[in-house]
Amino acid sequence: MISLTVGIHFQGLKRLLKTVDEISSRILNVIMIQKGCSKYVPRNSKYFDFGTMRIAMEYIQKSDLLVFDAGIGIIIFSRECGIPDLIFPVKSLTSIGRGPQ
């Protein structure tokens, strides 16, 4: 399973969610997306908005690959668990707070 998490990020991170969701239609792995406050609704992936920390950690620990937006907490956790990760940064640091990502 591949897990994508955006945590409690205040932005929707639509670009990240849409990109991973589009990839989901072309691969055999199941992708689980924690989409947070995004209005984007994945069409090809399983998803949930928010969950308890326990639920999120269960998905993450079952993952073969973890995709996220460069939060330091998830970087440390993925490294401690030995889960390969793919960091997908927001468009640019200057764009934070200036509209949809």
JOVENFEN-V960895 format. One record per pair of residues at least 6 apart in sequence whose C-alpha atoms are under 6 Angstrom apart, sorted by sequence separation. I is the first residue (numbers start at 1). J is the second residue. If there is no record, write none. Layout:
i = [I,I]
j = [J,J]
This chain:
i = [34,36,31,32,33,34,35,36,32,34,70,67,69,25,65,66,67,68,69,70,24,65,67,68,69,21,21,21,12,12,1,3,1,2,3,4,5,1,3,3,2,1,2,4,1,2,3,4,5,2,4,15,14,13]
j = [47,49,45,46,47,48,49,50,47,49,87,85,87,44,84,85,86,87,88,89,44,85,87,88,89,42,44,45,37,38,29,31,30,31,32,33,34,31,33,63,63,63,64,66,64,65,66,67,68,66,68,101,101,101]
